[in-house]
Amino acid sequence: MIRGLVERGAIGLVTTHDLALTEIADRFDPRAENVHFEDRLDGDRMYFDFRLRPGVVREGNALRLMRTIGLDV
């Protein structure tokens, strides 16, 4: 699907939580690139800065989110 969109000159965003999919951007360089938002957890609330930064996110938030709802991870 992504290849078809890129080949047709589409402009847009594709989001994922699957880090293995971030390798797709390398196949379409320079027509695609990985970017990410940063977040912070304050108590049980998560805040995003909504500022696009280059590259793949370095720190996941899934485990922190699970802990905030009481899951033992």
Buried (B, 14 or more C-beta within 10 A) or exposed (E): EBEEBBEEEEEEEEEEEEEEEBEBBEEBEEEBEBEBEBBEEEEEEEEEEEEEEEEEBEEEBEEBBEEBEEEEE
